[in-house]
Amino acid sequence: MGKNIPELYGSLVFNDKVMRNKLPKDVYKALRKTIENGTHLELDVANAVAVAMKEWAVENGATHFTHWFQPMTGITAEKHDSFITPTGDCEINMDFSGKELVKGEPDASSFPSGGLRATFEARGYTAWDPTSPAFIKDGTLCIPTAFCSYSGEALDKKTPLLRSMETLSREAVRLLRILGRDDITRVLATVGPEQEYFLIDKDLYKKRKDLIFCGRTLLGSPAPKGQEMEDHYFGVLKPRISAFMHDLDEELWKLGIPAKTKHNEVAPAQHELAPVFETANIAADHNQVTMEIMKKVAEKHGLVCLLHEKPFEGINGSGKHNNWSLTANDGSNLLNPGKTPAENTQFLLFLTAVIQAVDEYADLLRVSVASAGNDHRLGANEAPPAIISIFLGEELSAILDSIENDTFFKDPGRILMSAGATVLPHFIKDNTDRNRTSPFAFTGNKFEFRMLGSHASVSGPNVVLNTAVAEILSQFSDRLCNVPKDHLHDEIMSLLKDTIRSHKKVVFNGNGYTDEWIEEAQKRGLANLRSSADAFPKFISPKSMDLFTRHQIFTEEEIRSRYEIFLENYRKTIYIEAKTLVEMAEKEFLPSLLAYTGDMIKIAFAKQNFLSRTASDAEKFFIEHLSSGYEEAFQLLSDLKSSLCTAQAISDPLKNAQYCHDTLLSSMEKLRATLDDLETRMPSDYLPYPTYDQLLFSI
C-alpha cells in the first residue's frame, strides 16, 4: 500500500475531519446540527459546504459530481456532471453551487415506480442526504441523495429507511424518558451486513449465457467434489483470492467502509466480507458501494464476483446477514444484557419489544427478503427456513421463563472455559450459543437477521424492522406513561410478563432445518410463506398498511407501488431465466448432444466395418440413451416454451407471479434435470459451456 492504513482510511470521503478543516466554524456547526438533530439546512450553509466540497474533490482528482441514489431497481444510479463552467476564450471555472448540491433532477419515469409515474411524467428530484458522507469514486464526487417524484412520492430505498430511523429514535427516546433516562436524546439503529459472494474465472464466465444474463447457472451437473469434505470454510486463501481481497480492502478503506473480516465460506469458490457496525443509513449506502467495488476489483484480477443467492445447484448459496442493534447518543447499546441481564429492566423492555415486533410482523419481515433468487435458498439446509422465529439461547430464555412464571432466576455467573491443555488460556463463555439455522438470532448484544439474499439492499429489511420495533415501543410507552413512579417497576414487570406470554411462540432455540420444526411451527400458528409469490400480498394487508401509514414511513400509494414493483421484478426475473434456458438448450446443448450422438454412431459403424463386429449391447444402450434423452429434452423444451407463452399472457400481476413459481419454474427444473443427466454422459469437449468442476475449482 502507498499509504499506511490510518492515512488511507477515509481518504476519499468528505468526512467530519475534512469538514472541520475546510468549513468556517459557523457553517460546520450548522451542518453538524443538521446531521445530528435532523434540523433544516439553510441555502447559505449549503453554498459554503458546496464550495468546500468541490475544492476538496478537485484536490483529490475529481472532475465531475453526481447525485448518487438508490432507485427501486435494487442497484444504485448516477448521472455525472462536470464542475466546468466556460468563461469564454477557451477558459473555464470549476464551479459547484449549493443548489447543485442539495437538488438534482433525474428522469423519474425511467425507473421502477409501480404506477406512481407515467412515461410522459418525467420529472423527479434527488435531495442531498447530509447524514451520509460524500465520497469520490472513479474521479467523480458522489453525493448520497434521496429520490422522489415530482409530486413527492418516495421512489427509492433511502427515503423510507431514513423515515423509519427517525420513527424508531423518537419512540425509543420516549420509552427511555419514562425510565428516567433524560440524558438520551437520540437512538440510532445500527447495522453490520455480512456479505457472501462467489468468485469465478472471468474467461469461464464469458462462456456461460446463464451467468451473464441471470447471475446463476440454469444447467450443470454437480462436480465430483462439492462442499461435503468441509475443507473450504475458513481454509487458507489461495494466492489469487488473497490478492483480490487485499485490493478490495484497500479500495473499501479509501471510501471509509470499515471492512473488517474476510474468509472462505462453506461452498467452494465462496467467500465472505464483514464490516464493523454503522448507522443503518450509512451501512446501507456502504453495502451498495461494497457490492459495486467487489465486481470492479474482481475484473482487475481476471475474476467475476457473483452476488446471486444461488449461483450453483447442490452447494450453498449466498446470503447477507443483517446484524441489527440500537445505540443511544451516549454510545450505550440498548440490547446489551450487561453482567446481570435478569436485573437489567431497560434491556428486558427492548428485548421483549423486539420479540413482539418479530412475532406480530413476521410476514412483513418475510416480504422484506423475498425475491426470485432468494426463493432458491431459503428453506434449504444452508439458510434459515421461510418460517420466522427467534433464537435467544438458554440464559435469556430462562430469564423470560422466570419472569413469566414469577420464579427466581439463578444467575449461573460467568463460566470460565478451559480447552483442557494447561498451556492454553482460560476464557469466559458467552451467555448464548450461535444458531445458524435461526432466521433471527440474538448473538450477545444484537440480533442477526439471516434471511437476506446476497444481492439485496439492506434498506428494505431494516425499514420493516425499525418500524415494527418502533410500533411496539410506542405501545409500551402508552401503557407506562401515566403510571406513578412508585408503581412503575411493578407495571413494567406486568408488561414484560404479558408480552412474554403472548409472544413466546416465536422463540425457538432448536434446529430450524428439521421437518419436526415445520410441524411444530404450524402448531404454534407461525406462518410458513414458502415462496415470494406467497409472501408479496402480505405487504398490502390492512395490518401492514396501518403500520406504515400511521408511522408515516409510506403513503398508501407508495405501499401499493412497491407491491407492484415486487411482483414485476419477480416475474421478469423468471422470464429472463426461462428465455435464457430455452436459448441455451435449443442453440447450444441439444445441437452438441446431437453431434456427440452422431459421432458415437459413426464410431460404432466404423468399428463394425473395421472389425466385422456389430455394436455391443453396451454401445447400443449408450447410443439409445443419448437418442432418447434428446427426444425427452426436446419435448420438455417445447413444454417450457408453452409455459412461458402462457405466463406472458396472464395479465393479473399476482396470478402471473404464482404461475411463474408453480408452473414456469417447474418446467425449467424438469428440463434441467434431463439435460444435467445427459451432461454427465458427454465429454467436456462436446459441452458448449464450462462445467461445475471448471467453474468452482479453476482458481
N, C-alpha and C positions, 0 to 999 in steps of 0.2 A: 504494500500500500504506500502511496506517495505521502500520506499524512498519517499521524498516529490516530487512533480511534477517537479520542476526545475531540481532536480538531476536525476529523472527518464527519463526526456525527452531527446531523442537522445543518451541514454547511450549505445546503441548497434550500433551506427553509427560512422564511421571513418570520422568525420566532421571537420570543419575548426579548432575548438578548439583543437581537438586531434592532427591534423596535425601540428599546431603551436608548440605544446608541444613535439611531437615525432620526427619531422623532423629538420635537420640542416637548418639554416636560408636561405642559398642559394638554397637549394633544395625546401624549402617551397615557396620561391619567384618564382622559375621556375614553380612549379606546379600551383600556383595561376595565373601566366601569361597564362598558357595553359587553365585553366578553364575559365578565364575572357575574353581572347582575341582569343582563338582557335589556339594558336601557337603550333608548333610541340614539342613533349616531347622527349628529348634525353634518350638513354638507361641507361646512368649512373644515371640520375634522377629517372627513373623507378626502377632501382635496389635499390636505397636508400628508395624510397617510399615502395617498396615491403617488405623490412626488417622491417620497422616501422609498416607497416600494419599487418604483421604476428605477431610481438611481441604484438601489441595491441589486436589482435584477440585471441591469446593464453591466454593472461591475462584475457580475458573475456570468457574463456571456450571453444573456438573454436578448433576443431581438424582437420577440413577439410576446403578446399576452393572450390569455384565453379564459373565458368563464367555464370552469371545469364542473360539470354537473352529472347527475345520475338519473337519467330518464328510466321509464318502466321497461326498457329493453333488458335490464339486468347488468349492463355494462355502462361505462362512462361515455360522455360525449364532450366534444370541444371544437370550437371554431376559432382559428388563430388570426389575430390582427397584429400588424407590426406597430412598433412605437413611432415610426417615422411620420413626420408632417412636413411636406415640401414647403420651402420658404421662397422659392424662385432661384433662377440661375444655378440650377443643379445643386442646391444646398437644402439641408433638412434640419429640423429639430427632432429630438427624441422626447415625445410628449406622452403624458398619461394623466387623465383628469380624474377627479373624484366621481364625476358622473359615469365615466367608463368603468371605474372600479365597482361601484355599487349596483349598476344595472347593465344588462345586455339584452339583446332581442333575437333569440334563435327562432327558427320556424317551428311553431308548436304543432302544426298539422302533420309533420313528417315523423313524429314519434308516437308510440302507442298512447292512446288517450281513452280507450274504451267508450268512444262516443262523445266525449267531452268537447272534442274539436272536430269540425268537419274539414274536408280537404281545402275548401276555399277560405276557412277561418285560420289564417296562418300565424297571426301574431302571438308570441309568447314572451315571457320575461325570465331572465336569470337574475337573482339577487344575491349579493355578496353575503357569505356566512363568516363573520369575523371570528367566530369561536373555533374555526378550523384554519390553521395557518396556511398561507400561500406558499408555494414551492416552485422550484424550477425543474422542468423535465424536458429533455431534448431541446434546450435552448429557448424554451417558452415559459413565461411566468404563468403558472396555473393558479387561478383564484377559485377556491371552492365556493360553489353557489347553490342556491335552491332554484327550482324551475317550476314556473306556474303558467297558466293560460292567461289570455287577455282578460278574462273575467275572474281571475283569481284562484281557480281550482289548482290544487297541487298535482303536478304531472310527474313527480319524481319520488325518489325514496328518501331523500334527506329531510324534506319538509315535515312529513309525518313523524319521523324519528325525533326531530327537534321538538315538535309539539308534545310527543309522549314523554320526553325527558323533562320538559317543564312541568307537565302534569304530575309526574312521579315525584319530582322535587317538592312541589307545593304540598302534596298530600303527606309525604314523609315528614316534612318540616312541621306540618300541622300536628301530626301524632307525637312527634318529639317534644313539641311545646307542651302538650298535655302531660308528658312525662317529666316536665320541668327542665328540659334542655333548651333554654332560651338562647344559648350560645350558638346553636346551629341555625344558620340562615339559608343553607342550600345543601341538597343531597344530589349526587351525581350517580347515574347508572354507569358502571364501568364494565368493559368487555375486553376479553383476550381471546381472539379467534384463532384456534389451531387450524392450520391449513394443510390438508393432504393433497398429494398430486403424484402423477406418473411422469417419468422421463423416458423417451424412446429415441432411437436414432432418426434423424431428420430424413435421410435418404430412404429409409424404410417407410416412414410416414407418408412420403410423397407417392408411394405406390399403392396406398390404401384409400379408395374413394370414401369408404365409410368413416375413416378417421378424419379426413379432410372436411367432409360435409356434416358429419353428425357428432364427431368427437368420441365415438365409441365404435367398436368392431361389431358389425352385423353378421359376420361369418367368422368361423375359426374354431377348429377343434383344439382341445387342450394340449399343451406341451407335455412331454413325458414327466416332467417335474413341475410342480406348481409351488405352493407355499406349505406343503404338508410336512416338510422337514423343519419348519420353523427356524430357519437359519438366516433369514434375511432381516428380520426385526432387530434393530439396534446393531446390525452387523457392521463390519469395517467398511467404510466408504470407499468405493472404487475411485481411482485417481480422477477419472473424467467427471464423476459425480461430485467429488470433493472440490474440484476446480470450479464447477458450476456454483456450488453452494458458497464458496469463498467469494466469488464475484457478486453473487446475489446479495450476500450480507453487506458488502461494500456499497452497492447501489442503494439498498434499502436504508442503510445508516445515513447516507448523504441526505436522504429525504426525511430524516428524523423518525423513521419507522423502527421501533425497538425490537428488531428480530433477535430472539434470544436463543432458541433451541432448534437444532436441526438433527435429523437422524433418518435411517432407513425405517420404513414401515413394514407391515407384515407381508404384503404381497411382493413378488419380485418386480423390480423396476419402480416400486412405490416409495415415496418419501414424505417427510412432514417438516413443516416450519411452524414454530410457535413464537408469538411476540409477548412482550410484557403488557399488562393491563393499561388501558387508556379510557378516557370517557367514551361512551358509546358512539357518539357522533364522529370523533376523530378515529376511533377504532374502525368504524365502517368505511370512512374515507381511505384509511391506510390499507385496509384489506383489499379494496378495489385496486389501489395502486400496486399492492404486492402481487396480485394476480397478473396484472399487466407486465410488471417488471420481470416476473418469473418467465413469461413467454419470450420476452426480448433477450434476456440473458441466456436462455436455453438456445435460442437461434445462434448466438455468437459461439456456442460450443458445439454446433452441429447437432443439436438436440431439439426435440419438441416437448413442451410441457402440456400434458393432458389434464384438464380440470373437470372432465365429465365424471359423474358419480359412479359409473360402471363401464369403464373402457373395455374391460375384458371379462368374458364369462369364466366361471369356475374359480376365480380368485377374488379376494376382497376388492370392493370399490372404495371410493374416497369420500370422506365426509369433512365437515368443518365444525369442530367442537366449540360452541359458543359459551365461554366461561363468563358468567354474569354475576356482578355483585353491586353493592351500594356503598358509596363513600360519602361521608359528610364533609363539610367545608373545613373542619378541623383535622382532616386526614384520617379519622377513625372509620373502620369498616363495620357497618351495621350488621353484617352477617358473620362477624367474628364471635364465636361462642365464649371466648375468654377461658380462663382456667376453671371456672365453675359455671358451666352453661345452665345448670338447673336453677341457679340463683340470678341469672342474667335476664331480667324481665324485658329489657329493651330487645335483646337478641331473640327471645322467645316470641315476642309480638311480631317481629319482622319475619321470623321463620314460619310461624303459623299463617301469616298473611300470604306468603308465597305458596304454601301448601294449598290454601283455599283457592287462590288465584289459579293455580295449575289445575286443580280439580274442576272448578267451575268453567274454565275457559280452555280445557284440553282440546276441544275441537278446533278452536282458533289457532292454538299452537301447532296443531297438525296441519292446518291450512298453510301456515306460515312457512312450512318446509316442503310443501307439495310441489312437485314438478315431474315431468315425464322422465327425466333422468333419475331422480331420487326414488321413483317407484321401483326401479330395478334393484335398489339397495336396501331399503327399509324392510325389516322383517326377515332378512337373510341372516345366517349365522355369522355376521360380521358387523352388523349395525343394530341399533335398537329396533324393537318391533314397532308397528304402527300404533300400538296402544301406549298412551301417555301414562307414565307412572313416575313416582319419586323415590329415589333411594336416599335414606338418611343414615344408615349404619346402626349398629347395636346401641351405642350410648345415647344418641339423640332419640332413637325410638323408645328406649327405656325411660327417658325423661318425660316424653309425651305420655307414655303409659301411666307414669306415676301421677302426672297432673290430671289425667282423665279419671283415674280411679282413686284419687286422694290418698295415695300411698307414699311412703317415704322412699326417696331415691337415694341409694347409697352410692356416692361417687367413688368409683374404683381408683381414682387418682391417676397420676401419670405413670404408665407402666414402663419400666426400664427394660429394653430388649437386649438380648445377648445372642450373637451368632454362633456361640459355642466354642470358639477358639480364643484362648487367652489374649493373643496378640491383637484381636480385633476390638475396636472401641464399642462401648455400650451407647445406645441411643434411645430417645423417647419414642414410644409407639404412638401413632396418630389415633385420634378418637373415632375415626371412621376408616373403613376399608375403601377400596375403589371397586365399583361395579360397572364394568364396561358394557353390560347388557342393558343398563338402565337408560332411558331416554333423557332423564332429568335427575342428575345425581348431585347430592351435596358432597363437596370434596374439601371440607376443612373450614373455609371462610367464603365460599362462593358456590354457585350452582353451575353445573356443566350441562348445557342443553346439547345433546349429542346427535340430534336428528338432522341437522342441517346438511344439505348437499354441498359438495366441494366447490361448485362453480357459483353458488348463490351469494347474493348480497346478504350481509348480516342485518341489514336495516329492518326488513320485514319481521323476522322473529323477535327482534328487540322492541319494535313498536308494540307488538302484541303483549310481550312480557311486561314491559314498562306500564302499559295501560291497564292490564289486568291486575297487577300488583297495586297500582295507584287506586283502582276502584275498591279493593279490599281494605287498603289503608284508610280510605275515606269512610268506609262502613265502620271500621274500628273507632275512628275519631268521633263519628256521630254518636256511637254508643257511650264513649268515655268522656265526652267534652263537658257535660254538665254534672258529672259525679263529684261530690265533695272530696277534698283531698284525703280526709281521714277514712274514706271508703274506697279510694281509688285502687289500692292493691287488691282488695277482695273482688272488685268488679273486673279487674284485669285477669285474675285467676279464673273467674267465672267465664270470661270471654274466651280465654285460652282453652278451657275445658269444652265449651260449646263448639268451638272451631275444630278441635281435635276429633270430637265425637262425630261431627257431621262430615268431615273430610278425610279421615284416616284411611278410607278405602283406596285412596290414590297412592298411599305409601306401600311400596313393595321392595323388600331387600333381597329377594331371591334371583334366580336365573330367568331373565326375561326371554331367553331363546326357546324355552320349552313349550310343548303343547299344553302341558298342565297349567302354565300361567295364562295361556289364552282362554282356557276353560274357566279358571279362577277369576280372571278379569271380567268375563261375561257375567258371572255370578255377582260380582261387585257392582255391575252396572257401568263399567268403563267402556267407552266407545272404542271400536276397532275399525277405523277408517282405512281400509287396506290400500286403496288407490287414491290418486289425486282427484279422479273423477267423482269418487265418493265424498271427498273432503271439501271441494270447492264450494258447494252450496251452503256450507256452514258459515261462510264469510258474509252472506247476506241474510242470515237468520235474524229474527226480531231481537234476540239477545245480543248478537254482535252489533247490529245497527244501533241499539240503545247504548251499548258500551262506548262505541267510537264517537257517536254524535254528542252524547252527554258530556264527554270529556274534550270535545272539540278537536279530536285527532283527525277525523274525516267528516266531511259532509255526506249526506246520503248519496248524492251524485258521485262523489269521489269513491265511495264504497262500491257502488254498482259498476263504476267504470273499471275498477281494479278486478272485480269479478269477471267482467267481460275479457279483460286482458289475460287473466289466468287461463281461462278456457281457450282463448285464441292461441296463446303461446303453446299450450299443451297439444292441441290438435295439429298445429303447424309443425311442431317438432316431430310428431309421429308421421305426418305426411312426408316430410323430408326423408325420414328414415326409410319409410316404405318405398318411396321412389328410388332412393339410393340402392336399396336391396334389389329391387327389380332390375335396375341397370347393371349392377354387379353380376347378378345371376344370368341375365339374358345376354349381356355383351361380353362377359369375361369368363364366368365359371363354366356355364354349360358348353360354350364352344371349346374350352380347354378340355373338359371332360370328353366331349365328342372326339376331339383329336387324339386324346390318350387311348380311348376305346378303339379307335380306328387303328392306331399303331399296334395295339395288342393283338388285334385280329390279323394284321399283316404279319406280325411275328409268328403267330400260330400257323398261318398258311405257309410262310417261309420254312418253318420247321417241318411241316408236312412234306413239302416238296424236297427239302434237303435230306431229311432222314427217312422219308417214306413212312412217316408215322402220323396218325391223326392226333388232334389235340387231346390231351389228357382230360379226365373228369375235372381235375382241379383247375386247369386252364379254362375249360368251358364254363365252370361255375364262376370263376373270377370275371370273365368277359360278360357272362349273363348278368352278374350282379351290377356291373358298371352300366350295362344297357338298360336294365330295369330301373336302376337308380336315376338314370337320365329321364326316363319316362315319368317316374314318380315326381321328380323335381319339376319337370315341365308342367305337370298338372297342378302342382302346388303353386307354381309361379302364376299360372292362369287364375287360380283361386285368389291369390294375393292381389292381382290386378283388379279382379272383380270387386274384392272387398274395398280396395282403395277408391274405385269409382263410386261405390255405394256410400262410403264415408263422405266423399266430397259433395254428394248430393243432399246430405242431411243439413237442413238449414238451422234447426234449433241448436244453439251452441252447446248446451248441456248434453242433449241426446247425442250430438256429434262426438263429444269427448267420451261419453260412455261407450259408444260404438267403437271408437278408436281403441279404447282399453280392452273391451271384451272380445272384439272380433278382429280388428285390423292387427293388433299386436299378436293375437293368437295365430293368425295366418302367417305372419312373419316368423314366429317361433317354429311353426311346423316346417316351413321351407328351410329355415336354418338347420334344423335337426337333420334333415335329409342331406343337405349339402355338406354339413360338417362330417357326417358319416362317410360320404364319398371322398371328402378331402383326405381322410386317413388312409385311403387306398391309392392315392395318387402321389407320384414323386414330386418333390418340390419344384423341379424344373418345369413341370407342366402347370403348376398352380399360377394363377395370374396375379397373385399378391403374396407378400411376406407372411409367413405363418407365425403362430404364437411363440414358438421356441425362438424364432429370429427376433421378434419384436421385444420379448421380455428378457432375453439373455444375451443380447448382442453387445451391450455396453461393457 
